[in-house]
Amino acid sequence: MIPKFVTKEEHEAVALRRRQVEAEAIRQRNEELRKKYTSFKKEAEQTATKDDQTGRARNDVHKEEKIEYRK
């Protein structure tokens, strides 16, 4: 079997294609991470809002109890 020697241009073309594939894989990974982060952040904000609302409701109950004790 005779080894195939590639020209400089062919070698550059192969390297360029390889870098393009790697760059696309990185872009896709970054996009997936961005979507996960956005989803996580949105869920965290909803949880925080829900916790804040229930916390206020609990505080209101305690305020009413304190007022009743003062009477």
Chimera marker file (.cmm) of the C-alpha trace (Angstrom):
<marker_set name="trace">
<marker id="1" x="0.000" y="0.000" z="0.000" r="1" g="1" b="0" radius="0.5"/>
<marker id="2" x="1.397" y="3.332" z="-1.053" r="1" g="1" b="0" radius="0.5"/>
<marker id="3" x="0.926" y="6.209" z="1.415" r="1" g="1" b="0" radius="0.5"/>
<marker id="4" x="-0.975" y="9.191" z="0.063" r="1" g="1" b="0" radius="0.5"/>
<marker id="5" x="0.808" y="12.470" z="0.458" r="1" g="1" b="0" radius="0.5"/>
<marker id="6" x="-1.521" y="15.427" z="0.708" r="1" g="1" b="0" radius="0.5"/>
<marker id="7" x="-0.735" y="18.843" z="-0.576" r="1" g="1" b="0" radius="0.5"/>
<marker id="8" x="-0.489" y="21.832" z="1.701" r="1" g="1" b="0" radius="0.5"/>
<marker id="9" x="-3.872" y="23.054" z="0.442" r="1" g="1" b="0" radius="0.5"/>
<marker id="10" x="-5.531" y="19.691" z="1.130" r="1" g="1" b="0" radius="0.5"/>
<marker id="11" x="-4.033" y="19.583" z="4.608" r="1" g="1" b="0" radius="0.5"/>
<marker id="12" x="-5.296" y="23.127" z="5.318" r="1" g="1" b="0" radius="0.5"/>
<marker id="13" x="-8.759" y="22.219" z="4.012" r="1" g="1" b="0" radius="0.5"/>
<marker id="14" x="-8.950" y="19.167" z="6.286" r="1" g="1" b="0" radius="0.5"/>
<marker id="15" x="-7.791" y="21.224" z="9.279" r="1" g="1" b="0" radius="0.5"/>
<marker id="16" x="-10.317" y="23.966" z="8.475" r="1" g="1" b="0" radius="0.5"/>
<marker id="17" x="-13.192" y="21.446" z="8.257" r="1" g="1" b="0" radius="0.5"/>
<marker id="18" x="-12.109" y="19.890" z="11.557" r="1" g="1" b="0" radius="0.5"/>
<marker id="19" x="-12.044" y="23.306" z="13.268" r="1" g="1" b="0" radius="0.5"/>
<marker id="20" x="-15.460" y="24.171" z="11.838" r="1" g="1" b="0" radius="0.5"/>
<marker id="21" x="-16.928" y="20.935" z="13.211" r="1" g="1" b="0" radius="0.5"/>
<marker id="22" x="-15.345" y="21.584" z="16.620" r="1" g="1" b="0" radius="0.5"/>
<marker id="23" x="-16.603" y="25.181" z="16.645" r="1" g="1" b="0" radius="0.5"/>
<marker id="24" x="-20.137" y="24.053" z="15.791" r="1" g="1" b="0" radius="0.5"/>
<marker id="25" x="-20.046" y="21.465" z="18.587" r="1" g="1" b="0" radius="0.5"/>
<marker id="26" x="-18.945" y="24.171" z="21.040" r="1" g="1" b="0" radius="0.5"/>
<marker id="27" x="-21.725" y="26.498" z="19.832" r="1" g="1" b="0" radius="0.5"/>
<marker id="28" x="-24.327" y="23.769" z="20.300" r="1" g="1" b="0" radius="0.5"/>
<marker id="29" x="-23.027" y="22.934" z="23.782" r="1" g="1" b="0" radius="0.5"/>
<marker id="30" x="-23.060" y="26.611" z="24.764" r="1" g="1" b="0" radius="0.5"/>
<marker id="31" x="-26.607" y="27.006" z="23.431" r="1" g="1" b="0" radius="0.5"/>
<marker id="32" x="-27.770" y="23.978" z="25.451" r="1" g="1" b="0" radius="0.5"/>
<marker id="33" x="-26.099" y="25.359" z="28.578" r="1" g="1" b="0" radius="0.5"/>
<marker id="34" x="-27.700" y="28.768" z="27.985" r="1" g="1" b="0" radius="0.5"/>
<marker id="35" x="-31.139" y="27.158" z="27.672" r="1" g="1" b="0" radius="0.5"/>
<marker id="36" x="-30.593" y="25.122" z="30.845" r="1" g="1" b="0" radius="0.5"/>
<marker id="37" x="-29.435" y="28.233" z="32.712" r="1" g="1" b="0" radius="0.5"/>
<marker id="38" x="-32.426" y="30.250" z="31.502" r="1" g="1" b="0" radius="0.5"/>
<marker id="39" x="-34.803" y="27.460" z="32.517" r="1" g="1" b="0" radius="0.5"/>
<marker id="40" x="-33.138" y="27.079" z="35.927" r="1" g="1" b="0" radius="0.5"/>
<marker id="41" x="-33.195" y="30.846" z="36.534" r="1" g="1" b="0" radius="0.5"/>
<marker id="42" x="-36.879" y="31.087" z="35.574" r="1" g="1" b="0" radius="0.5"/>
<marker id="43" x="-37.768" y="28.169" z="37.862" r="1" g="1" b="0" radius="0.5"/>
<marker id="44" x="-35.754" y="29.692" z="40.713" r="1" g="1" b="0" radius="0.5"/>
<marker id="45" x="-37.524" y="33.041" z="40.307" r="1" g="1" b="0" radius="0.5"/>
<marker id="46" x="-40.922" y="31.328" z="40.352" r="1" g="1" b="0" radius="0.5"/>
<marker id="47" x="-39.974" y="29.386" z="43.476" r="1" g="1" b="0" radius="0.5"/>
<marker id="48" x="-38.667" y="32.529" z="45.159" r="1" g="1" b="0" radius="0.5"/>
<marker id="49" x="-41.855" y="34.415" z="44.316" r="1" g="1" b="0" radius="0.5"/>
<marker id="50" x="-43.980" y="31.541" z="45.605" r="1" g="1" b="0" radius="0.5"/>
<marker id="51" x="-41.921" y="31.304" z="48.816" r="1" g="1" b="0" radius="0.5"/>
<marker id="52" x="-42.110" y="35.058" z="49.256" r="1" g="1" b="0" radius="0.5"/>
<marker id="53" x="-45.890" y="35.041" z="48.871" r="1" g="1" b="0" radius="0.5"/>
<marker id="54" x="-46.367" y="32.182" z="51.334" r="1" g="1" b="0" radius="0.5"/>
<marker id="55" x="-43.923" y="33.854" z="53.705" r="1" g="1" b="0" radius="0.5"/>
<marker id="56" x="-45.978" y="37.025" z="53.624" r="1" g="1" b="0" radius="0.5"/>
<marker id="57" x="-49.129" y="35.037" z="54.295" r="1" g="1" b="0" radius="0.5"/>
<marker id="58" x="-47.459" y="33.396" z="57.307" r="1" g="1" b="0" radius="0.5"/>
<marker id="59" x="-46.275" y="36.762" z="58.569" r="1" g="1" b="0" radius="0.5"/>
<marker id="60" x="-49.770" y="38.180" z="58.212" r="1" g="1" b="0" radius="0.5"/>
<marker id="61" x="-51.147" y="35.317" z="60.305" r="1" g="1" b="0" radius="0.5"/>
<marker id="62" x="-48.549" y="36.001" z="62.993" r="1" g="1" b="0" radius="0.5"/>
<marker id="63" x="-49.377" y="39.703" z="62.941" r="1" g="1" b="0" radius="0.5"/>
<marker id="64" x="-53.039" y="38.895" z="63.513" r="1" g="1" b="0" radius="0.5"/>
<marker id="65" x="-52.089" y="36.587" z="66.391" r="1" g="1" b="0" radius="0.5"/>
<marker id="66" x="-49.971" y="39.305" z="67.984" r="1" g="1" b="0" radius="0.5"/>
<marker id="67" x="-52.826" y="41.767" z="67.737" r="1" g="1" b="0" radius="0.5"/>
<marker id="68" x="-55.198" y="39.284" z="69.375" r="1" g="1" b="0" radius="0.5"/>
<marker id="69" x="-52.778" y="38.766" z="72.268" r="1" g="1" b="0" radius="0.5"/>
<marker id="70" x="-52.618" y="42.497" z="72.907" r="1" g="1" b="0" radius="0.5"/>
<marker id="71" x="-56.362" y="42.808" z="73.331" r="1" g="1" b="0" radius="0.5"/>
<link id1="1" id2="2" r="1" g="1" b="0" radius="0.2"/>
<link id1="2" id2="3" r="1" g="1" b="0" radius="0.2"/>
<link id1="3" id2="4" r="1" g="1" b="0" radius="0.2"/>
<link id1="4" id2="5" r="1" g="1" b="0" radius="0.2"/>
<link id1="5" id2="6" r="1" g="1" b="0" radius="0.2"/>
<link id1="6" id2="7" r="1" g="1" b="0" radius="0.2"/>
<link id1="7" id2="8" r="1" g="1" b="0" radius="0.2"/>
<link id1="8" id2="9" r="1" g="1" b="0" radius="0.2"/>
<link id1="9" id2="10" r="1" g="1" b="0" radius="0.2"/>
<link id1="10" id2="11" r="1" g="1" b="0" radius="0.2"/>
<link id1="11" id2="12" r="1" g="1" b="0" radius="0.2"/>
<link id1="12" id2="13" r="1" g="1" b="0" radius="0.2"/>
<link id1="13" id2="14" r="1" g="1" b="0" radius="0.2"/>
<link id1="14" id2="15" r="1" g="1" b="0" radius="0.2"/>
<link id1="15" id2="16" r="1" g="1" b="0" radius="0.2"/>
<link id1="16" id2="17" r="1" g="1" b="0" radius="0.2"/>
<link id1="17" id2="18" r="1" g="1" b="0" radius="0.2"/>
<link id1="18" id2="19" r="1" g="1" b="0" radius="0.2"/>
<link id1="19" id2="20" r="1" g="1" b="0" radius="0.2"/>
<link id1="20" id2="21" r="1" g="1" b="0" radius="0.2"/>
<link id1="21" id2="22" r="1" g="1" b="0" radius="0.2"/>
<link id1="22" id2="23" r="1" g="1" b="0" radius="0.2"/>
<link id1="23" id2="24" r="1" g="1" b="0" radius="0.2"/>
<link id1="24" id2="25" r="1" g="1" b="0" radius="0.2"/>
<link id1="25" id2="26" r="1" g="1" b="0" radius="0.2"/>
<link id1="26" id2="27" r="1" g="1" b="0" radius="0.2"/>
<link id1="27" id2="28" r="1" g="1" b="0" radius="0.2"/>
<link id1="28" id2="29" r="1" g="1" b="0" radius="0.2"/>
<link id1="29" id2="30" r="1" g="1" b="0" radius="0.2"/>
<link id1="30" id2="31" r="1" g="1" b="0" radius="0.2"/>
<link id1="31" id2="32" r="1" g="1" b="0" radius="0.2"/>
<link id1="32" id2="33" r="1" g="1" b="0" radius="0.2"/>
<link id1="33" id2="34" r="1" g="1" b="0" radius="0.2"/>
<link id1="34" id2="35" r="1" g="1" b="0" radius="0.2"/>
<link id1="35" id2="36" r="1" g="1" b="0" radius="0.2"/>
<link id1="36" id2="37" r="1" g="1" b="0" radius="0.2"/>
<link id1="37" id2="38" r="1" g="1" b="0" radius="0.2"/>
<link id1="38" id2="39" r="1" g="1" b="0" radius="0.2"/>
<link id1="39" id2="40" r="1" g="1" b="0" radius="0.2"/>
<link id1="40" id2="41" r="1" g="1" b="0" radius="0.2"/>
<link id1="41" id2="42" r="1" g="1" b="0" radius="0.2"/>
<link id1="42" id2="43" r="1" g="1" b="0" radius="0.2"/>
<link id1="43" id2="44" r="1" g="1" b="0" radius="0.2"/>
<link id1="44" id2="45" r="1" g="1" b="0" radius="0.2"/>
<link id1="45" id2="46" r="1" g="1" b="0" radius="0.2"/>
<link id1="46" id2="47" r="1" g="1" b="0" radius="0.2"/>
<link id1="47" id2="48" r="1" g="1" b="0" radius="0.2"/>
<link id1="48" id2="49" r="1" g="1" b="0" radius="0.2"/>
<link id1="49" id2="50" r="1" g="1" b="0" radius="0.2"/>
<link id1="50" id2="51" r="1" g="1" b="0" radius="0.2"/>
<link id1="51" id2="52" r="1" g="1" b="0" radius="0.2"/>
<link id1="52" id2="53" r="1" g="1" b="0" radius="0.2"/>
<link id1="53" id2="54" r="1" g="1" b="0" radius="0.2"/>
<link id1="54" id2="55" r="1" g="1" b="0" radius="0.2"/>
<link id1="55" id2="56" r="1" g="1" b="0" radius="0.2"/>
<link id1="56" id2="57" r="1" g="1" b="0" radius="0.2"/>
<link id1="57" id2="58" r="1" g="1" b="0" radius="0.2"/>
<link id1="58" id2="59" r="1" g="1" b="0" radius="0.2"/>
<link id1="59" id2="60" r="1" g="1" b="0" radius="0.2"/>
<link id1="60" id2="61" r="1" g="1" b="0" radius="0.2"/>
<link id1="61" id2="62" r="1" g="1" b="0" radius="0.2"/>
<link id1="62" id2="63" r="1" g="1" b="0" radius="0.2"/>
<link id1="63" id2="64" r="1" g="1" b="0" radius="0.2"/>
<link id1="64" id2="65" r="1" g="1" b="0" radius="0.2"/>
<link id1="65" id2="66" r="1" g="1" b="0" radius="0.2"/>
<link id1="66" id2="67" r="1" g="1" b="0" radius="0.2"/>
<link id1="67" id2="68" r="1" g="1" b="0" radius="0.2"/>
<link id1="68" id2="69" r="1" g="1" b="0" radius="0.2"/>
<link id1="69" id2="70" r="1" g="1" b="0" radius="0.2"/>
<link id1="70" id2="71" r="1" g="1" b="0" radius="0.2"/>
</marker_set>
